[in-house]
Amino acid sequence: MISIPNIIPNSTFFYSKSTFCVHRQSLSRRHLLRAEKMSEETSASPSLTEIPHFPERQIIIGVGGVGVDYLATVTNFPKPDDKIRSTNLKVQGGGNTGNALTCAARLGLKPRLISKVANDAQGSSILSELEADGVDTSYIVVSKEGNSPFTYIIVDNETNSRTCIHTAGYPPMVPADLFQSSLFSALDGAKLAYFDVRLHEAALVVAKEAFQKNIPILVDAERKREGLDDLLNLASYVVCTEKFPQTWSEAPSIPSALVAMLLRLPNIRFVIVTLGERGCIMLERSVVEPPSTQEAKVDIVLEKLQKEINSSTYHPICISSKSSLRLSADGIGTVNGKVYLGTAEKIPSSELIDTTGAGDAFIGAILYALCTGMPPEKMLPFASEVAASGCRALGARTGLPFYTDSRLAHFLQ
């Protein structure tokens, strides 16, 4: 059992919903009404037969970054010493974990969030916005002093890119901020735990306790960070950015890097690498021993799948290799597994507004898919569809769909 202090330093206290936000009894009703309103605004009104039944609200827990995003769109990125005007401005909640759990809540899960903010205007805004979307913030620690995290984001309309300038929160979250009793309560009934590798010392305490309780763990491997390897060793699932697998494994290609990750991290069931507008690749470990004749080089398997993809397909799709293969990578080794290739939605340039938080939306959808038992062939297109929805509005959360969105109906029925 992990040793966790039973007291909190005088500089911090746990967030009280009665102080900062509305009473929780009204949240479920508010969440449903907001879902219906947002769905009407973001998509055509579906018929009654198209609206999926609201799912049982599975509990998940997330540990990591929250913050406030200050987003400004510009015609083109400024040069040094330039003075330019923004074409649009938006202020809203951000942070990888805050965004991913907001997405999961809108899809119908019941997320609990462990993080830290300060007792300032930004901190109050972070908490109230998360609560309004149905995220349980009662495990967030609020520091009496310091500052809450925030990020300036410049959205370049010319290149459809964004540049982030982040200011970390202070003081940072540490294991001493965690009540032992509150940690046990946070994990109680959780079906899945998510970590974005921020607040790594406190995150590792939670991850070890979740691991002991046999709660599957999903790690967002965005880049090498302090404490990442410790979390990866406990992970059941990993979602990573395009450059991460090769940077972490030093393998010559993405497919061979995924093989290396499964070999070095024996607890992992699958790893997904997101490729932006080119979709994603997933390598799933197989528990079935394939015949020795079914061995193939993983790079060649992926190349064959890429040739099968119809490049004119508008909506996300997923294709895969045989059910189980002995997948080899030169100089690395062999794993039993299955390769999946998912495409991204082709968003018309007139509809593409902002890619901020697209990866967080993808992960939020993966969390939902895992909790509801979606097979990979359905999970990857679903996550791509959710991420694409978020890219049609300014900010990480504005365009995130609700479970009532007609564009998701065929996934959720």
Secondary structure as a PSIPRED ss2 file (coil, helix, strand):
# PSIPRED VFORMAT (PSIPRED V4.0)

   1 M C   1.000  0.000  0.000
   2 I C   1.000  0.000  0.000
   3 S C   1.000  0.000  0.000
   4 I C   1.000  0.000  0.000
   5 P C   1.000  0.000  0.000
   6 N C   1.000  0.000  0.000
   7 I C   1.000  0.000  0.000
   8 I C   1.000  0.000  0.000
   9 P C   1.000  0.000  0.000
  10 N C   1.000  0.000  0.000
  11 S C   1.000  0.000  0.000
  12 T E   0.000  0.000  1.000
  13 F E   0.000  0.000  1.000
  14 F E   0.000  0.000  1.000
  15 Y C   1.000  0.000  0.000
  16 S C   1.000  0.000  0.000
  17 K H   0.000  1.000  0.000
  18 S H   0.000  1.000  0.000
  19 T H   0.000  1.000  0.000
  20 F H   0.000  1.000  0.000
  21 C C   1.000  0.000  0.000
  22 V C   1.000  0.000  0.000
  23 H C   1.000  0.000  0.000
  24 R H   0.000  1.000  0.000
  25 Q H   0.000  1.000  0.000
  26 S H   0.000  1.000  0.000
  27 L H   0.000  1.000  0.000
  28 S H   0.000  1.000  0.000
  29 R H   0.000  1.000  0.000
  30 R H   0.000  1.000  0.000
  31 H H   0.000  1.000  0.000
  32 L H   0.000  1.000  0.000
  33 L H   0.000  1.000  0.000
  34 R H   0.000  1.000  0.000
  35 A H   0.000  1.000  0.000
  36 E H   0.000  1.000  0.000
  37 K H   0.000  1.000  0.000
  38 M H   0.000  1.000  0.000
  39 S H   0.000  1.000  0.000
  40 E H   0.000  1.000  0.000
  41 E H   0.000  1.000  0.000
  42 T H   0.000  1.000  0.000
  43 S C   1.000  0.000  0.000
  44 A C   1.000  0.000  0.000
  45 S C   1.000  0.000  0.000
  46 P C   1.000  0.000  0.000
  47 S C   1.000  0.000  0.000
  48 L C   1.000  0.000  0.000
  49 T C   1.000  0.000  0.000
  50 E C   1.000  0.000  0.000
  51 I C   1.000  0.000  0.000
  52 P C   1.000  0.000  0.000
  53 H C   1.000  0.000  0.000
  54 F C   1.000  0.000  0.000
  55 P C   1.000  0.000  0.000
  56 E C   1.000  0.000  0.000
  57 R C   1.000  0.000  0.000
  58 Q C   1.000  0.000  0.000
  59 I E   0.000  0.000  1.000
  60 I E   0.000  0.000  1.000
  61 I E   0.000  0.000  1.000
  62 G E   0.000  0.000  1.000
  63 V E   0.000  0.000  1.000
  64 G C   1.000  0.000  0.000
  65 G C   1.000  0.000  0.000
  66 V C   1.000  0.000  0.000
  67 G E   0.000  0.000  1.000
  68 V E   0.000  0.000  1.000
  69 D E   0.000  0.000  1.000
  70 Y E   0.000  0.000  1.000
  71 L E   0.000  0.000  1.000
  72 A E   0.000  0.000  1.000
  73 T E   0.000  0.000  1.000
  74 V E   0.000  0.000  1.000
  75 T C   1.000  0.000  0.000
  76 N C   1.000  0.000  0.000
  77 F C   1.000  0.000  0.000
  78 P C   1.000  0.000  0.000
  79 K C   1.000  0.000  0.000
  80 P C   1.000  0.000  0.000
  81 D C   1.000  0.000  0.000
  82 D C   1.000  0.000  0.000
  83 K C   1.000  0.000  0.000
  84 I C   1.000  0.000  0.000
  85 R C   1.000  0.000  0.000
  86 S C   1.000  0.000  0.000
  87 T C   1.000  0.000  0.000
  88 N E   0.000  0.000  1.000
  89 L E   0.000  0.000  1.000
  90 K E   0.000  0.000  1.000
  91 V E   0.000  0.000  1.000
  92 Q E   0.000  0.000  1.000
  93 G E   0.000  0.000  1.000
  94 G E   0.000  0.000  1.000
  95 G C   1.000  0.000  0.000
  96 N H   0.000  1.000  0.000
  97 T H   0.000  1.000  0.000
  98 G H   0.000  1.000  0.000
  99 N H   0.000  1.000  0.000
 100 A H   0.000  1.000  0.000
 101 L H   0.000  1.000  0.000
 102 T H   0.000  1.000  0.000
 103 C H   0.000  1.000  0.000
 104 A H   0.000  1.000  0.000
 105 A H   0.000  1.000  0.000
 106 R H   0.000  1.000  0.000
 107 L H   0.000  1.000  0.000
 108 G C   1.000  0.000  0.000
 109 L C   1.000  0.000  0.000
 110 K E   0.000  0.000  1.000
 111 P E   0.000  0.000  1.000
 112 R E   0.000  0.000  1.000
 113 L E   0.000  0.000  1.000
 114 I E   0.000  0.000  1.000
 115 S C   1.000  0.000  0.000
 116 K E   0.000  0.000  1.000
 117 V E   0.000  0.000  1.000
 118 A E   0.000  0.000  1.000
 119 N C   1.000  0.000  0.000
 120 D C   1.000  0.000  0.000
 121 A H   0.000  1.000  0.000
 122 Q H   0.000  1.000  0.000
 123 G H   0.000  1.000  0.000
 124 S H   0.000  1.000  0.000
 125 S H   0.000  1.000  0.000
 126 I H   0.000  1.000  0.000
 127 L H   0.000  1.000  0.000
 128 S H   0.000  1.000  0.000
 129 E H   0.000  1.000  0.000
 130 L H   0.000  1.000  0.000
 131 E H   0.000  1.000  0.000
 132 A H   0.000  1.000  0.000
 133 D C   1.000  0.000  0.000
 134 G C   1.000  0.000  0.000
 135 V C   1.000  0.000  0.000
 136 D E   0.000  0.000  1.000
 137 T C   1.000  0.000  0.000
 138 S C   1.000  0.000  0.000
 139 Y C   1.000  0.000  0.000
 140 I C   1.000  0.000  0.000
 141 V E   0.000  0.000  1.000
 142 V E   0.000  0.000  1.000
 143 S E   0.000  0.000  1.000
 144 K C   1.000  0.000  0.000
 145 E C   1.000  0.000  0.000
 146 G C   1.000  0.000  0.000
 147 N E   0.000  0.000  1.000
 148 S C   1.000  0.000  0.000
 149 P C   1.000  0.000  0.000
 150 F E   0.000  0.000  1.000
 151 T E   0.000  0.000  1.000
 152 Y E   0.000  0.000  1.000
 153 I E   0.000  0.000  1.000
 154 I E   0.000  0.000  1.000
 155 V E   0.000  0.000  1.000
 156 D E   0.000  0.000  1.000
 157 N C   1.000  0.000  0.000
 158 E C   1.000  0.000  0.000
 159 T C   1.000  0.000  0.000
 160 N C   1.000  0.000  0.000
 161 S E   0.000  0.000  1.000
 162 R E   0.000  0.000  1.000
 163 T E   0.000  0.000  1.000
 164 C E   0.000  0.000  1.000
 165 I E   0.000  0.000  1.000
 166 H E   0.000  0.000  1.000
 167 T E   0.000  0.000  1.000
 168 A C   1.000  0.000  0.000
 169 G C   1.000  0.000  0.000
 170 Y E   0.000  0.000  1.000
 171 P C   1.000  0.000  0.000
 172 P C   1.000  0.000  0.000
 173 M C   1.000  0.000  0.000
 174 V C   1.000  0.000  0.000
 175 P H   0.000  1.000  0.000
 176 A H   0.000  1.000  0.000
 177 D H   0.000  1.000  0.000
 178 L C   1.000  0.000  0.000
 179 F C   1.000  0.000  0.000
 180 Q H   0.000  1.000  0.000
 181 S H   0.000  1.000  0.000
 182 S H   0.000  1.000  0.000
 183 L H   0.000  1.000  0.000
 184 F H   0.000  1.000  0.000
 185 S H   0.000  1.000  0.000
 186 A H   0.000  1.000  0.000
 187 L H   0.000  1.000  0.000
 188 D C   1.000  0.000  0.000
 189 G C   1.000  0.000  0.000
 190 A C   1.000  0.000  0.000
 191 K C   1.000  0.000  0.000
 192 L E   0.000  0.000  1.000
 193 A E   0.000  0.000  1.000
 194 Y E   0.000  0.000  1.000
 195 F E   0.000  0.000  1.000
 196 D C   1.000  0.000  0.000
 197 V C   1.000  0.000  0.000
 198 R C   1.000  0.000  0.000
 199 L C   1.000  0.000  0.000
 200 H H   0.000  1.000  0.000
 201 E H   0.000  1.000  0.000
 202 A H   0.000  1.000  0.000
 203 A H   0.000  1.000  0.000
 204 L H   0.000  1.000  0.000
 205 V H   0.000  1.000  0.000
 206 V H   0.000  1.000  0.000
 207 A H   0.000  1.000  0.000
 208 K H   0.000  1.000  0.000
 209 E H   0.000  1.000  0.000
 210 A H   0.000  1.000  0.000
 211 F H   0.000  1.000  0.000
 212 Q H   0.000  1.000  0.000
 213 K C   1.000  0.000  0.000
 214 N C   1.000  0.000  0.000
 215 I C   1.000  0.000  0.000
 216 P C   1.000  0.000  0.000
 217 I E   0.000  0.000  1.000
 218 L E   0.000  0.000  1.000
 219 V E   0.000  0.000  1.000
 220 D E   0.000  0.000  1.000
 221 A E   0.000  0.000  1.000
 222 E C   1.000  0.000  0.000
 223 R C   1.000  0.000  0.000
 224 K C   1.000  0.000  0.000
 225 R C   1.000  0.000  0.000
 226 E C   1.000  0.000  0.000
 227 G C   1.000  0.000  0.000
 228 L H   0.000  1.000  0.000
 229 D H   0.000  1.000  0.000
 230 D H   0.000  1.000  0.000
 231 L H   0.000  1.000  0.000
 232 L H   0.000  1.000  0.000
 233 N C   1.000  0.000  0.000
 234 L C   1.000  0.000  0.000
 235 A C   1.000  0.000  0.000
 236 S C   1.000  0.000  0.000
 237 Y E   0.000  0.000  1.000
 238 V E   0.000  0.000  1.000
 239 V E   0.000  0.000  1.000
 240 C E   0.000  0.000  1.000
 241 T C   1.000  0.000  0.000
 242 E C   1.000  0.000  0.000
 243 K C   1.000  0.000  0.000
 244 F H   0.000  1.000  0.000
 245 P H   0.000  1.000  0.000
 246 Q H   0.000  1.000  0.000
 247 T H   0.000  1.000  0.000
 248 W H   0.000  1.000  0.000
 249 S H   0.000  1.000  0.000
 250 E C   1.000  0.000  0.000
 251 A C   1.000  0.000  0.000
 252 P C   1.000  0.000  0.000
 253 S C   1.000  0.000  0.000
 254 I H   0.000  1.000  0.000
 255 P H   0.000  1.000  0.000
 256 S H   0.000  1.000  0.000
 257 A H   0.000  1.000  0.000
 258 L H   0.000  1.000  0.000
 259 V H   0.000  1.000  0.000
 260 A H   0.000  1.000  0.000
 261 M H   0.000  1.000  0.000
 262 L H   0.000  1.000  0.000
 263 L H   0.000  1.000  0.000
 264 R H   0.000  1.000  0.000
 265 L C   1.000  0.000  0.000
 266 P C   1.000  0.000  0.000
 267 N C   1.000  0.000  0.000
 268 I C   1.000  0.000  0.000
 269 R C   1.000  0.000  0.000
 270 F E   0.000  0.000  1.000
 271 V E   0.000  0.000  1.000
 272 I E   0.000  0.000  1.000
 273 V E   0.000  0.000  1.000
 274 T E   0.000  0.000  1.000
 275 L C   1.000  0.000  0.000
 276 G H   0.000  1.000  0.000
 277 E H   0.000  1.000  0.000
 278 R H   0.000  1.000  0.000
 279 G C   1.000  0.000  0.000
 280 C E   0.000  0.000  1.000
 281 I E   0.000  0.000  1.000
 282 M E   0.000  0.000  1.000
 283 L E   0.000  0.000  1.000
 284 E E   0.000  0.000  1.000
 285 R E   0.000  0.000  1.000
 286 S C   1.000  0.000  0.000
 287 V C   1.000  0.000  0.000
 288 V C   1.000  0.000  0.000
 289 E C   1.000  0.000  0.000
 290 P C   1.000  0.000  0.000
 291 P C   1.000  0.000  0.000
 292 S C   1.000  0.000  0.000
 293 T C   1.000  0.000  0.000
 294 Q C   1.000  0.000  0.000
 295 E E   0.000  0.000  1.000
 296 A E   0.000  0.000  1.000
 297 K E   0.000  0.000  1.000
 298 V H   0.000  1.000  0.000
 299 D H   0.000  1.000  0.000
 300 I H   0.000  1.000  0.000
 301 V H   0.000  1.000  0.000
 302 L H   0.000  1.000  0.000
 303 E H   0.000  1.000  0.000
 304 K H   0.000  1.000  0.000
 305 L H   0.000  1.000  0.000
 306 Q H   0.000  1.000  0.000
 307 K H   0.000  1.000  0.000
 308 E H   0.000  1.000  0.000
 309 I C   1.000  0.000  0.000
 310 N C   1.000  0.000  0.000
 311 S C   1.000  0.000  0.000
 312 S C   1.000  0.000  0.000
 313 T C   1.000  0.000  0.000
 314 Y C   1.000  0.000  0.000
 315 H C   1.000  0.000  0.000
 316 P C   1.000  0.000  0.000
 317 I C   1.000  0.000  0.000
 318 C E   0.000  0.000  1.000
 319 I E   0.000  0.000  1.000
 320 S E   0.000  0.000  1.000
 321 S C   1.000  0.000  0.000
 322 K C   1.000  0.000  0.000
 323 S C   1.000  0.000  0.000
 324 S C   1.000  0.000  0.000
 325 L E   0.000  0.000  1.000
 326 R E   0.000  0.000  1.000
 327 L E   0.000  0.000  1.000
 328 S E   0.000  0.000  1.000
 329 A E   0.000  0.000  1.000
 330 D C   1.000  0.000  0.000
 331 G C   1.000  0.000  0.000
 332 I C   1.000  0.000  0.000
 333 G E   0.000  0.000  1.000
 334 T E   0.000  0.000  1.000
 335 V E   0.000  0.000  1.000
 336 N E   0.000  0.000  1.000
 337 G E   0.000  0.000  1.000
 338 K E   0.000  0.000  1.000
 339 V E   0.000  0.000  1.000
 340 Y E   0.000  0.000  1.000
 341 L E   0.000  0.000  1.000
 342 G E   0.000  0.000  1.000
 343 T C   1.000  0.000  0.000
 344 A C   1.000  0.000  0.000
 345 E C   1.000  0.000  0.000
 346 K C   1.000  0.000  0.000
 347 I C   1.000  0.000  0.000
 348 P C   1.000  0.000  0.000
 349 S C   1.000  0.000  0.000
 350 S C   1.000  0.000  0.000
 351 E C   1.000  0.000  0.000
 352 L C   1.000  0.000  0.000
 353 I C   1.000  0.000  0.000
 354 D C   1.000  0.000  0.000
 355 T C   1.000  0.000  0.000
 356 T C   1.000  0.000  0.000
 357 G C   1.000  0.000  0.000
 358 A H   0.000  1.000  0.000
 359 G H   0.000  1.000  0.000
 360 D H   0.000  1.000  0.000
 361 A H   0.000  1.000  0.000
 362 F H   0.000  1.000  0.000
 363 I H   0.000  1.000  0.000
 364 G H   0.000  1.000  0.000
 365 A H   0.000  1.000  0.000
 366 I H   0.000  1.000  0.000
 367 L H   0.000  1.000  0.000
 368 Y H   0.000  1.000  0.000
 369 A H   0.000  1.000  0.000
 370 L H   0.000  1.000  0.000
 371 C H   0.000  1.000  0.000
 372 T C   1.000  0.000  0.000
 373 G C   1.000  0.000  0.000
 374 M C   1.000  0.000  0.000
 375 P C   1.000  0.000  0.000
 376 P H   0.000  1.000  0.000
 377 E H   0.000  1.000  0.000
 378 K H   0.000  1.000  0.000
 379 M H   0.000  1.000  0.000
 380 L H   0.000  1.000  0.000
 381 P H   0.000  1.000  0.000
 382 F H   0.000  1.000  0.000
 383 A H   0.000  1.000  0.000
 384 S H   0.000  1.000  0.000
 385 E H   0.000  1.000  0.000
 386 V H   0.000  1.000  0.000
 387 A H   0.000  1.000  0.000
 388 A H   0.000  1.000  0.000
 389 S H   0.000  1.000  0.000
 390 G H   0.000  1.000  0.000
 391 C C   1.000  0.000  0.000
 392 R C   1.000  0.000  0.000
 393 A C   1.000  0.000  0.000
 394 L C   1.000  0.000  0.000
 395 G C   1.000  0.000  0.000
 396 A C   1.000  0.000  0.000
 397 R C   1.000  0.000  0.000
 398 T C   1.000  0.000  0.000
 399 G C   1.000  0.000  0.000
 400 L C   1.000  0.000  0.000
 401 P C   1.000  0.000  0.000
 402 F C   1.000  0.000  0.000
 403 Y C   1.000  0.000  0.000
 404 T C   1.000  0.000  0.000
 405 D C   1.000  0.000  0.000
 406 S H   0.000  1.000  0.000
 407 R H   0.000  1.000  0.000
 408 L H   0.000  1.000  0.000
 409 A H   0.000  1.000  0.000
 410 H H   0.000  1.000  0.000
 411 F H   0.000  1.000  0.000
 412 L H   0.000  1.000  0.000
 413 Q C   1.000  0.000  0.000
